């Protein structure tokens, strides 16, 4: 892996998440019926951080959970109902669901997450928050809340490291070998 550029450091990630938290509260006119679903693996720590920031803004706790969409992906052949999700504790009916992920690329992971959500409840709406939008969509999906828009080439990768998973906060642009 050849590192081309450091895109976001710890402070820049924190500023982006603070901005996204404010935008979520503003767009949803508060936090009533709001919940966050972090797409496995790095979406959950981002959802936890957003929930914490929203708590400091609004003074209300926002429920959050992790969703593992592996079995809903169109490039995996398996039983869709075997999806591992921690959203059973959340009643999604009529909720405003904000999906949270680290990088938005083709849109296929987000589509899989929406399929999984619809199998477990019918939310009032689904919004998408991502730390980095790198372009190259293959499906008509766009993020509602974006930390950083970053046009990339297909032979580049965006690597997100988070303290909770990787031991440090940094977003890197790398060249595929």
Residue pairs with C-beta under 8 A, 6 or more apart in sequence:
1 157
1 159
1 174
1 175
1 177
2 174
2 175
2 177
3 172
3 173
3 174
4 156
4 172
4 173
4 174
4 175
5 172
5 173
6 170
6 171
6 172
6 173
7 132
7 148
7 150
7 158
7 171
7 172
7 173
8 16
8 131
8 132
8 147
8 148
8 169
8 170
8 171
9 169
9 170
10 168
10 169
10 170
12 148
12 171
13 131
13 147
13 169
13 170
13 171
14 169
16 131
16 147
16 148
17 46
17 49
17 50
17 53
17 131
17 147
18 53
19 147
20 50
20 129
20 145
20 146
20 147
21 50
21 53
21 54
21 57
22 57
23 145
24 34
24 50
24 54
24 98
24 127
24 129
24 145
25 31
25 54
25 57
25 58
27 127
27 144
27 145
28 34
28 96
28 127
30 58
31 54
31 58
31 60
31 62
33 94
33 95
33 96
33 124
34 54
34 62
34 95
34 96
34 98
35 62
35 63
35 64
35 65
35 90
35 92
35 95
35 96
35 97
35 98
36 47
36 50
36 51
36 62
36 63
36 64
36 65
36 97
36 98
36 100
37 43
37 47
37 64
37 65
37 66
37 67
37 87
37 90
37 97
37 98
37 99
37 100
37 113
37 117
38 44
38 45
38 46
38 47
38 48
38 64
38 65
38 66
38 67
38 100
38 101
39 66
39 67
39 69
39 99
39 100
39 101
39 109
39 110
39 113
40 66
40 67
40 68
40 69
40 70
41 165
42 101
42 102
42 160
42 162
42 165
43 66
43 67
43 99
43 100
43 101
43 102
44 64
44 65
44 66
44 100
44 164
45 162
45 163
45 164
45 165
46 100
46 101
46 102
46 129
46 131
46 162
47 64
47 65
47 66
47 98
47 100
48 64
48 164
50 62
50 64
50 98
50 100
50 129
51 61
51 62
51 63
51 64
54 60
54 62
55 61
55 62
63 89
63 90
65 85
65 86
65 87
65 89
65 90
66 85
66 86
66 87
67 85
67 86
67 87
67 99
67 113
67 116
67 117
68 83
68 84
68 85
68 86
69 83
69 109
69 112
69 113
69 115
69 116
70 76
70 83
70 84
71 78
71 79
71 80
71 82
71 83
71 84
72 80
72 83
72 112
72 113
72 115
72 116
73 108
73 109
73 112
74 108
74 111
74 112
75 108
80 115
80 119
81 119
83 116
83 119
85 116
85 120
87 117
87 120
88 120
91 121
92 117
92 120
92 121
92 122
92 123
93 121
93 122
93 123
94 122
94 123
94 124
95 121
95 123
95 124
96 123
96 124
96 125
96 127
97 117
97 123
97 125
97 126
97 127
98 126
98 127
98 128
98 129
98 144
98 145
99 110
99 113
99 114
99 117
99 126
99 127
99 128
99 129
100 129
100 130
101 109
101 110
101 113
101 128
101 129
101 130
101 131
102 130
102 131
102 132
102 160
102 162
103 130
103 131
103 132
103 133
103 134
103 158
103 160
104 110
104 128
104 130
104 132
104 133
104 134
104 137
104 141
104 143
104 146
105 134
105 135
105 136
105 137
105 158
106 136
106 137
106 138
106 139
107 137
107 138
107 139
107 140
107 141
108 138
108 139
110 128
110 139
110 141
111 139
111 141
114 126
117 123
117 126
127 144
127 145
128 141
128 142
128 143
128 144
128 145
129 143
129 144
129 145
129 146
130 143
130 145
130 146
130 147
131 147
131 148
131 160
131 171
132 146
132 147
132 148
132 149
132 150
132 158
132 160
132 171
133 143
133 146
133 148
133 149
133 150
134 150
134 151
134 152
134 158
135 149
135 150
135 151
135 152
136 152
136 154
148 171
150 158
150 173
152 158
152 173
155 175
155 176
156 173
156 174
156 175
156 176
157 173
157 174
157 175
157 176
158 171
158 172
158 173
158 174
159 171
159 172
159 173
159 174
160 171
161 167
161 168
161 169
161 170
161 171
161 172
162 169
163 169
